[in-house]
Amino acid sequence: MVTYNRAFQHQDWIDGQDIVQATGEKGFNVEFHHLEAELDKIGGAIAQLNAGLGAFQPVGAAGAVAYGNSNVGIGATFSAATPPAYRLEVNLGPNTSTTEQVRFGNAVCSSGVGIFTAYAVFSHQNHNSNSNCALRQSPDGEVNINAPTGQPISIRQNGTNVRLAISAGGNVIVGGGGESELGGSTAVLQVSGDACKTGGGSWSVCSDARLKENVRELEAGLAELRRCGRCVSATMAGPALQQARRVSECSARKSKRSFPR
Protein backbone atom coordinates (compact mmCIF):
# COMPACT_ATOMS: atom_id res chain seq x y z
CA MET A 1 0.00 0.00 0.00
CA VAL A 2 1.37 3.43 -0.99
CA THR A 3 0.88 6.29 1.49
CA TYR A 4 1.79 9.98 1.39
CA ASN A 5 1.55 12.50 4.22
CA ARG A 6 2.40 16.13 3.54
CA ALA A 7 5.19 17.47 5.78
CA PHE A 8 5.57 21.00 4.37
CA GLN A 9 3.73 23.70 6.31
CA HIS A 10 4.10 27.31 5.16
CA GLN A 11 4.44 30.02 7.82
CA ASP A 12 2.47 33.08 6.70
CA TRP A 13 4.28 36.38 6.42
CA ILE A 14 2.74 39.35 8.24
CA ASP A 15 2.74 42.74 6.57
CA GLY A 16 4.73 45.37 8.44
CA GLN A 17 6.36 42.79 10.70
CA ASP A 18 8.22 40.28 8.56
CA ILE A 19 11.11 41.39 6.44
CA VAL A 20 11.29 39.20 3.33
CA GLN A 21 14.85 38.18 2.61
CA ALA A 22 16.92 35.29 1.31
CA THR A 23 18.29 34.07 4.63
CA GLY A 24 16.78 33.76 8.05
CA GLU A 25 14.30 31.41 9.67
CA LYS A 26 11.47 32.59 7.41
CA GLY A 27 13.60 33.51 4.42
CA PHE A 28 13.05 32.39 0.84
CA ASN A 29 15.89 29.89 0.92
CA VAL A 30 14.50 27.97 3.88
CA GLU A 31 10.96 27.87 2.43
CA PHE A 32 12.07 26.71 -0.99
CA HIS A 33 14.29 24.00 0.46
CA HIS A 34 11.29 22.73 2.40
CA LEU A 35 9.35 22.64 -0.88
CA GLU A 36 12.17 20.65 -2.53
CA ALA A 37 12.00 18.05 0.23
CA GLU A 38 8.24 17.80 -0.18
CA LEU A 39 8.51 17.32 -3.93
CA ASP A 40 11.11 14.58 -3.41
CA LYS A 41 8.66 12.84 -1.09
CA ILE A 42 5.92 13.02 -3.72
CA GLY A 43 8.36 11.61 -6.28
CA GLY A 44 9.05 8.64 -4.00
CA ALA A 45 5.33 7.90 -3.71
CA ILE A 46 4.97 8.01 -7.50
CA ALA A 47 7.90 5.61 -7.85
CA GLN A 48 6.16 3.16 -5.52
CA LEU A 49 2.99 3.37 -7.60
CA ASN A 50 4.92 2.69 -10.78
CA ALA A 51 6.62 -0.31 -9.21
CA GLY A 52 3.34 -1.78 -7.97
CA LEU A 53 1.26 -1.09 -11.08
CA GLY A 54 3.92 -1.49 -13.71
CA ALA A 55 2.07 -4.41 -15.31
CA PHE A 56 -0.58 -2.03 -16.59
CA GLN A 57 0.99 -0.46 -19.63
CA PRO A 58 -0.40 0.87 -22.88
CA VAL A 59 -0.28 -1.53 -25.85
CA GLY A 60 3.28 -1.72 -27.14
CA ALA A 61 4.93 -0.88 -23.80
CA ALA A 62 6.56 -3.36 -21.44
CA GLY A 63 4.36 -5.26 -19.02
CA ALA A 64 2.16 -8.36 -18.78
CA VAL A 65 -1.15 -6.48 -18.94
CA ALA A 66 -2.04 -4.37 -21.98
CA TYR A 67 -4.99 -2.17 -22.79
CA GLY A 68 -6.20 -0.55 -25.96
CA ASN A 69 -9.53 0.42 -27.52
CA SER A 70 -11.23 -0.27 -24.17
CA ASN A 71 -9.96 -3.89 -24.26
CA VAL A 72 -7.63 -5.49 -21.73
CA GLY A 73 -5.19 -8.28 -22.55
CA ILE A 74 -3.17 -10.41 -20.14
CA GLY A 75 0.01 -12.02 -21.44
CA ALA A 76 3.23 -11.07 -23.15
CA THR A 77 2.01 -11.61 -26.71
CA PHE A 78 0.15 -8.32 -27.19
CA SER A 79 1.64 -5.38 -29.07
CA ALA A 80 0.58 -2.28 -30.96
CA ALA A 81 0.22 -4.48 -34.04
CA THR A 82 -1.73 -7.20 -32.18
CA PRO A 83 -3.77 -5.52 -29.44
CA PRO A 84 -6.40 -7.42 -27.42
CA ALA A 85 -9.57 -7.97 -29.46
CA TYR A 86 -11.92 -8.82 -26.59
CA ARG A 87 -13.01 -6.85 -23.53
CA LEU A 88 -10.83 -9.27 -21.54
CA GLU A 89 -8.41 -11.51 -23.41
CA VAL A 90 -6.01 -13.98 -21.79
CA ASN A 91 -3.59 -15.91 -23.98
CA LEU A 92 -2.94 -19.40 -22.59
CA GLY A 93 -0.59 -22.15 -23.65
CA PRO A 94 -1.01 -25.92 -23.16
CA ASN A 95 -2.47 -26.72 -19.74
CA THR A 96 0.74 -27.82 -18.02
CA SER A 97 0.37 -25.77 -14.81
CA THR A 98 -1.85 -23.24 -13.03
CA THR A 99 0.01 -20.42 -14.81
CA GLU A 100 -1.80 -21.54 -17.98
CA GLN A 101 -5.27 -21.42 -16.38
CA VAL A 102 -7.85 -18.76 -15.52
CA ARG A 103 -9.86 -19.33 -12.33
CA PHE A 104 -13.17 -17.76 -11.29
CA GLY A 105 -13.97 -19.11 -7.83
CA ASN A 106 -13.92 -22.91 -8.29
CA ALA A 107 -14.37 -22.71 -12.06
CA VAL A 108 -11.26 -23.05 -14.25
CA CYS A 109 -10.93 -22.26 -17.95
CA SER A 110 -7.93 -23.48 -19.90
CA SER A 111 -6.67 -25.06 -23.07
CA GLY A 112 -6.07 -28.80 -23.24
CA VAL A 113 -2.70 -30.48 -23.40
CA GLY A 114 -1.14 -32.94 -25.83
CA ILE A 115 -3.62 -33.93 -28.54
CA PHE A 116 -6.18 -31.60 -26.92
CA THR A 117 -3.99 -28.46 -26.88
CA ALA A 118 -6.25 -26.66 -29.37
CA TYR A 119 -9.40 -27.51 -27.39
CA ALA A 120 -11.28 -25.24 -24.96
CA VAL A 121 -11.62 -26.86 -21.52
CA PHE A 122 -13.89 -26.07 -18.54
CA SER A 123 -13.64 -27.79 -15.17
CA HIS A 124 -13.63 -27.55 -11.39
CA GLN A 125 -10.26 -26.39 -10.08
CA ASN A 126 -9.70 -29.84 -8.53
CA HIS A 127 -10.21 -31.65 -11.85
CA ASN A 128 -8.55 -29.56 -14.53
CA SER A 129 -6.98 -32.18 -16.80
CA ASN A 130 -7.65 -33.97 -20.07
CA SER A 131 -9.18 -36.98 -18.29
CA ASN A 132 -11.05 -35.26 -15.45
CA CYS A 133 -12.48 -32.07 -17.02
CA ALA A 134 -16.23 -31.42 -17.34
CA LEU A 135 -16.50 -29.94 -20.84
CA ARG A 136 -14.18 -29.88 -23.82
CA GLN A 137 -14.74 -28.45 -27.32
CA SER A 138 -12.56 -28.80 -30.40
CA PRO A 139 -11.84 -26.04 -32.96
CA ASP A 140 -14.28 -27.84 -35.30
CA GLY A 141 -17.09 -27.64 -32.73
CA GLU A 142 -17.02 -31.22 -31.43
CA VAL A 143 -18.21 -31.25 -27.78
CA ASN A 144 -17.10 -33.76 -25.13
CA ILE A 145 -19.03 -34.10 -21.85
CA ASN A 146 -16.76 -35.85 -19.39
CA ALA A 147 -16.32 -37.02 -15.80
CA PRO A 148 -13.40 -38.67 -13.99
CA THR A 149 -13.32 -42.47 -13.85
CA GLY A 150 -15.85 -43.75 -11.33
CA GLN A 151 -17.96 -40.58 -11.34
CA PRO A 152 -21.46 -40.33 -12.90
CA ILE A 153 -22.69 -37.86 -15.52
CA SER A 154 -26.26 -36.55 -15.48
CA ILE A 155 -28.53 -34.17 -17.36
CA ARG A 156 -31.00 -32.60 -14.93
CA GLN A 157 -34.04 -30.39 -14.56
CA ASN A 158 -34.57 -28.01 -11.65
CA GLY A 159 -31.11 -28.83 -10.32
CA THR A 160 -31.93 -32.24 -8.79
CA ASN A 161 -34.21 -34.17 -11.18
CA VAL A 162 -32.05 -36.56 -13.22
CA ARG A 163 -33.46 -37.14 -16.73
CA LEU A 164 -30.50 -38.84 -18.43
CA ALA A 165 -27.46 -40.28 -16.74
CA ILE A 166 -24.33 -42.36 -17.24
CA SER A 167 -23.65 -44.32 -14.07
CA ALA A 168 -20.29 -44.63 -12.36
CA GLY A 169 -20.04 -48.01 -14.06
CA GLY A 170 -20.61 -46.56 -17.54
CA ASN A 171 -24.23 -47.66 -18.13
CA VAL A 172 -26.83 -45.31 -19.66
CA ILE A 173 -29.95 -44.63 -17.56
CA VAL A 174 -32.97 -42.90 -19.09
CA GLY A 175 -35.80 -41.44 -17.01
CA GLY A 176 -36.05 -40.47 -13.37
CA GLY A 177 -34.06 -43.36 -11.98
CA GLY A 178 -31.15 -41.24 -10.81
CA GLU A 179 -27.47 -41.92 -11.42
CA SER A 180 -27.34 -45.51 -10.14
CA GLU A 181 -28.22 -48.71 -11.99
CA LEU A 182 -31.89 -49.72 -11.76
CA GLY A 183 -32.19 -52.52 -9.24
CA GLY A 184 -28.49 -53.28 -9.54
CA SER A 185 -28.82 -54.13 -13.23
CA THR A 186 -25.69 -54.37 -15.36
CA ALA A 187 -27.51 -53.66 -18.65
CA VAL A 188 -25.79 -51.06 -20.84
CA LEU A 189 -29.11 -49.25 -21.47
CA GLN A 190 -31.69 -48.94 -18.70
CA VAL A 191 -35.04 -47.12 -18.83
CA SER A 192 -36.95 -45.99 -15.76
CA GLY A 193 -40.54 -45.92 -17.02
CA ASP A 194 -42.10 -46.66 -20.40
CA ALA A 195 -40.44 -46.36 -23.81
CA CYS A 196 -42.05 -45.81 -27.20
CA LYS A 197 -41.09 -45.40 -30.85
CA THR A 198 -42.62 -43.88 -33.97
CA GLY A 199 -45.26 -46.14 -35.54
CA GLY A 200 -45.50 -48.52 -32.60
CA GLY A 201 -45.07 -52.24 -33.21
CA SER A 202 -42.19 -54.47 -32.20
CA TRP A 203 -38.65 -53.30 -31.74
CA SER A 204 -36.10 -54.26 -34.39
CA VAL A 205 -33.10 -56.40 -33.60
CA CYS A 206 -29.60 -56.31 -34.98
CA SER A 207 -29.07 -58.10 -38.29
CA ASP A 208 -27.64 -61.55 -37.79
CA ALA A 209 -24.78 -60.68 -40.14
CA ARG A 210 -23.69 -57.91 -37.79
CA LEU A 211 -23.30 -60.38 -34.95
CA LYS A 212 -21.05 -62.79 -36.82
CA GLU A 213 -17.31 -62.68 -37.34
CA ASN A 214 -15.01 -64.13 -40.00
CA VAL A 215 -17.80 -64.35 -42.61
CA ARG A 216 -16.55 -65.72 -45.96
CA GLU A 217 -17.74 -67.48 -49.10
CA LEU A 218 -18.62 -71.19 -48.78
CA GLU A 219 -15.78 -73.20 -50.32
CA ALA A 220 -17.47 -76.61 -50.17
CA GLY A 221 -19.20 -78.00 -53.25
CA LEU A 222 -22.26 -80.20 -53.85
CA ALA A 223 -20.38 -83.41 -53.06
CA GLU A 224 -19.45 -82.14 -49.60
CA LEU A 225 -22.99 -80.99 -48.92
CA ARG A 226 -24.34 -84.44 -49.82
CA ARG A 227 -22.15 -85.95 -47.12
CA CYS A 228 -23.93 -83.79 -44.52
CA GLY A 229 -26.22 -85.58 -42.15
CA ARG A 230 -29.08 -83.75 -40.49
CA CYS A 231 -30.06 -80.38 -41.96
CA VAL A 232 -31.90 -77.73 -39.92
CA SER A 233 -33.92 -74.95 -41.52
CA ALA A 234 -34.52 -71.59 -39.76
CA THR A 235 -35.99 -68.22 -40.68
CA MET A 236 -34.13 -65.06 -39.64
CA ALA A 237 -35.04 -61.41 -40.16
CA GLY A 238 -32.88 -58.32 -39.97
CA PRO A 239 -33.98 -54.64 -39.92
CA ALA A 240 -31.90 -53.82 -42.98
CA LEU A 241 -33.21 -56.77 -45.02
CA GLN A 242 -36.95 -56.33 -44.34
CA GLN A 243 -37.47 -59.90 -45.49
CA ALA A 244 -36.90 -63.38 -44.20
CA ARG A 245 -34.00 -65.50 -45.34
CA ARG A 246 -33.88 -69.20 -45.04
CA VAL A 247 -30.62 -70.65 -43.88
CA SER A 248 -29.61 -74.24 -43.52
CA GLU A 249 -27.25 -75.60 -40.97
CA CYS A 250 -25.74 -79.00 -41.56
CA SER A 251 -24.02 -81.25 -39.08
CA ALA A 252 -21.04 -82.82 -40.77
CA ARG A 253 -20.68 -86.54 -40.71
CA LYS A 254 -17.53 -88.32 -41.68
CA SER A 255 -15.93 -85.77 -43.91
CA LYS A 256 -12.41 -84.56 -44.42
CA ARG A 257 -13.66 -80.90 -44.53
CA SER A 258 -15.06 -78.81 -41.69
CA PHE A 259 -17.89 -76.36 -42.26
CA PRO A 260 -17.90 -73.11 -40.27
CA ARG A 261 -21.25 -72.10 -38.84
C-alpha positions in Angstrom: 0.0 0.0 0.0 1.4 3.4 -1.0 0.9 6.3 1.5 1.8 10.0 1.4 1.5 12.5 4.2 2.4 16.1 3.5 5.2 17.5 5.8 5.6 21.0 4.4 3.7 23.7 6.3 4.1 27.3 5.2 4.4 30.0 7.8 2.5 33.1 6.7 4.3 36.4 6.4 2.7 39.4 8.2 2.7 42.7 6.6 4.7 45.4 8.4 6.4 42.8 10.7 8.2 40.3 8.6 11.1 41.4 6.4 11.3 39.2 3.3 14.8 38.2 2.6 16.9 35.3 1.3 18.3 34.1 4.6 16.8 33.8 8.0 14.3 31.4 9.7 11.5 32.6 7.4 13.6 33.5 4.4 13.0 32.4 0.8 15.9 29.9 0.9 14.5 28.0 3.9 11.0 27.9 2.4 12.1 26.7 -1.0 14.3 24.0 0.5 11.3 22.7 2.4 9.4 22.6 -0.9 12.2 20.6 -2.5 12.0 18.0 0.2 8.2 17.8 -0.2 8.5 17.3 -3.9 11.1 14.6 -3.4 8.7 12.8 -1.1 5.9 13.0 -3.7 8.4 11.6 -6.3 9.0 8.6 -4.0 5.3 7.9 -3.7 5.0 8.0 -7.5 7.9 5.6 -7.9 6.2 3.2 -5.5 3.0 3.4 -7.6 4.9 2.7 -10.8 6.6 -0.3 -9.2 3.3 -1.8 -8.0 1.3 -1.1 -11.1 3.9 -1.5 -13.7 2.1 -4.4 -15.3 -0.6 -2.0 -16.6 1.0 -0.5 -19.6 -0.4 0.9 -22.9 -0.3 -1.5 -25.8 3.3 -1.7 -27.1 4.9 -0.9 -23.8 6.6 -3.4 -21.4 4.4 -5.3 -19.0 2.2 -8.4 -18.8 -1.2 -6.5 -18.9 -2.0 -4.4 -22.0 -5.0 -2.2 -22.8 -6.2 -0.5 -26.0 -9.5 0.4 -27.5 -11.2 -0.3 -24.2 -10.0 -3.9 -24.3 -7.6 -5.5 -21.7 -5.2 -8.3 -22.5 -3.2 -10.4 -20.1 0.0 -12.0 -21.4 3.2 -11.1 -23.1 2.0 -11.6 -26.7 0.2 -8.3 -27.2 1.6 -5.4 -29.1 0.6 -2.3 -31.0 0.2 -4.5 -34.0 -1.7 -7.2 -32.2 -3.8 -5.5 -29.4 -6.4 -7.4 -27.4 -9.6 -8.0 -29.5 -11.9 -8.8 -26.6 -13.0 -6.8 -23.5 -10.8 -9.3 -21.5 -8.4 -11.5 -23.4 -6.0 -14.0 -21.8 -3.6 -15.9 -24.0 -2.9 -19.4 -22.6 -0.6 -22.2 -23.7 -1.0 -25.9 -23.2 -2.5 -26.7 -19.7 0.7 -27.8 -18.0 0.4 -25.8 -14.8 -1.8 -23.2 -13.0 0.0 -20.4 -14.8 -1.8 -21.5 -18.0 -5.3 -21.4 -16.4 -7.8 -18.8 -15.5 -9.9 -19.3 -12.3 -13.2 -17.8 -11.3 -14.0 -19.1 -7.8 -13.9 -22.9 -8.3 -14.4 -22.7 -12.1 -11.3 -23.0 -14.3 -10.9 -22.3 -18.0 -7.9 -23.5 -19.9 -6.7 -25.1 -23.1 -6.1 -28.8 -23.2 -2.7 -30.5 -23.4 -1.1 -32.9 -25.8 -3.6 -33.9 -28.5 -6.2 -31.6 -26.9 -4.0 -28.5 -26.9 -6.2 -26.7 -29.4 -9.4 -27.5 -27.4 -11.3 -25.2 -25.0 -11.6 -26.9 -21.5 -13.9 -26.1 -18.5 -13.6 -27.8 -15.2 -13.6 -27.5 -11.4 -10.3 -26.4 -10.1 -9.7 -29.8 -8.5 -10.2 -31.7 -11.8 -8.5 -29.6 -14.5 -7.0 -32.2 -16.8 -7.7 -34.0 -20.1 -9.2 -37.0 -18.3 -11.1 -35.3 -15.5 -12.5 -32.1 -17.0 -16.2 -31.4 -17.3 -16.5 -29.9 -20.8 -14.2 -29.9 -23.8 -14.7 -28.4 -27.3 -12.6 -28.8 -30.4 -11.8 -26.0 -33.0 -14.3 -27.8 -35.3 -17.1 -27.6 -32.7 -17.0 -31.2 -31.4 -18.2 -31.2 -27.8 -17.1 -33.8 -25.1 -19.0 -34.1 -21.9 -16.8 -35.8 -19.4 -16.3 -37.0 -15.8 -13.4 -38.7 -14.0 -13.3 -42.5 -13.8 -15.9 -43.8 -11.3 -18.0 -40.6 -11.3 -21.5 -40.3 -12.9 -22.7 -37.9 -15.5 -26.3 -36.6 -15.5 -28.5 -34.2 -17.4 -31.0 -32.6 -14.9 -34.0 -30.4 -14.6 -34.6 -28.0 -11.7 -31.1 -28.8 -10.3 -31.9 -32.2 -8.8 -34.2 -34.2 -11.2 -32.1 -36.6 -13.2 -33.5 -37.1 -16.7 -30.5 -38.8 -18.4 -27.5 -40.3 -16.7 -24.3 -42.4 -17.2 -23.6 -44.3 -14.1 -20.3 -44.6 -12.4 -20.0 -48.0 -14.1 -20.6 -46.6 -17.5 -24.2 -47.7 -18.1 -26.8 -45.3 -19.7 -30.0 -44.6 -17.6 -33.0 -42.9 -19.1 -35.8 -41.4 -17.0 -36.0 -40.5 -13.4 -34.1 -43.4 -12.0 -31.1 -41.2 -10.8 -27.5 -41.9 -11.4 -27.3 -45.5 -10.1 -28.2 -48.7 -12.0 -31.9 -49.7 -11.8 -32.2 -52.5 -9.2 -28.5 -53.3 -9.5 -28.8 -54.1 -13.2 -25.7 -54.4 -15.4 -27.5 -53.7 -18.6 -25.8 -51.1 -20.8 -29.1 -49.3 -21.5 -31.7 -48.9 -18.7 -35.0 -47.1 -18.8 -36.9 -46.0 -15.8 -40.5 -45.9 -17.0 -42.1 -46.7 -20.4 -40.4 -46.4 -23.8 -42.0 -45.8 -27.2 -41.1 -45.4 -30.8 -42.6 -43.9 -34.0 -45.3 -46.1 -35.5 -45.5 -48.5 -32.6 -45.1 -52.2 -33.2 -42.2 -54.5 -32.2 -38.6 -53.3 -31.7 -36.1 -54.3 -34.4 -33.1 -56.4 -33.6 -29.6 -56.3 -35.0 -29.1 -58.1 -38.3 -27.6 -61.6 -37.8 -24.8 -60.7 -40.1 -23.7 -57.9 -37.8 -23.3 -60.4 -34.9 -21.0 -62.8 -36.8 -17.3 -62.7 -37.3 -15.0 -64.1 -40.0 -17.8 -64.4 -42.6 -16.6 -65.7 -46.0 -17.7 -67.5 -49.1 -18.6 -71.2 -48.8 -15.8 -73.2 -50.3 -17.5 -76.6 -50.2 -19.2 -78.0 -53.3 -22.3 -80.2 -53.9 -20.4 -83.4 -53.1 -19.4 -82.1 -49.6 -23.0 -81.0 -48.9 -24.3 -84.4 -49.8 -22.1 -86.0 -47.1 -23.9 -83.8 -44.5 -26.2 -85.6 -42.2 -29.1 -83.8 -40.5 -30.1 -80.4 -42.0 -31.9 -77.7 -39.9 -33.9 -75.0 -41.5 -34.5 -71.6 -39.8 -36.0 -68.2 -40.7 -34.1 -65.1 -39.6 -35.0 -61.4 -40.2 -32.9 -58.3 -40.0 -34.0 -54.6 -39.9 -31.9 -53.8 -43.0 -33.2 -56.8 -45.0 -37.0 -56.3 -44.3 -37.5 -59.9 -45.5 -36.9 -63.4 -44.2 -34.0 -65.5 -45.3 -33.9 -69.2 -45.0 -30.6 -70.6 -43.9 -29.6 -74.2 -43.5 -27.2 -75.6 -41.0 -25.7 -79.0 -41.6 -24.0 -81.3 -39.1 -21.0 -82.8 -40.8 -20.7 -86.5 -40.7 -17.5 -88.3 -41.7 -15.9 -85.8 -43.9 -12.4 -84.6 -44.4 -13.7 -80.9 -44.5 -15.1 -78.8 -41.7 -17.9 -76.4 -42.3 -17.9 -73.1 -40.3 -21.3 -72.1 -38.8 
